[in-house]
Amino acid sequence: MKFLFDVFPVLLFFIAFKWGESNPAMAQEWVQHFLSGFIADGKAPAEVAAVIFATAITLLASILQISYLLLKRVKVDAMLWVSFITIMVFGGATIYFHSETFIKLKPTVLYWCYGGALLLSQFLFKKNLIKAAMSAQVQLPETVWRKLGLVWIAYFTLMGLANLFVAQQFSTSTWATFKLVSLVGIMPAFIIGQSLFLSKYIEDTEA
């Protein structure tokens, strides 16, 4: 349920973008009607109307998401705060400058923020954030924790590069699909692979 909650804004972006892509005239009309006051020159070009519409939906969903957690007095974890701040900044810039460049950069910035946080924590502050998150569930030697930290750093670095590549080399429609697949497909597969590795490691050490 937490995973679905976290990916909800991304899923909404994909659905809203695909709708806007299929209904460009209506998407432009809605953006012009509801968002013209937030756009630099007050005009929404037809070619980016779908992205602006989807971005606005995502911003609203993210605000509602954070507001719900705060009202329920549920602790908002650091990763969700970072995600919220980046979507506000880059999503806001996308709408204001009516440019899809900013929203396309957002996943890379987010991935590299996560990777940078892991890197600085592990090597500068001598604190392994992966260990801090998982040590209550599994006990591992320090060497394994360090390797897991490096694996996650590499994952976030590569995903950031992959997002840049797809954003620059393919259409916005393809990028939107990749953005969704990377979150609901690639990341779960990576986590499952990590879980299988840890299970095998624990079995071997206990044998």
Secondary structure, 3 states (H helix, E strand, C coil): CHHHHHHHHHHHHHHHHHHHHHCHHHHHHHHHHHHHHHCCCCCCCHHHHHHHHHHHHHHHHHHHHHHHHHHCCCCCCHHHHHHHHHHHHHHHHHHHCCCHHHHHHHHHHHHHHHHHHHHHHHHCCCCCHHHHHHCCCCCCCHHHHHHHHHHHHHHHHHHHHHHHHHHHHCCHHHHHHHHHHHHHHHHHHHHHHHHHHHHHHHHHHHC
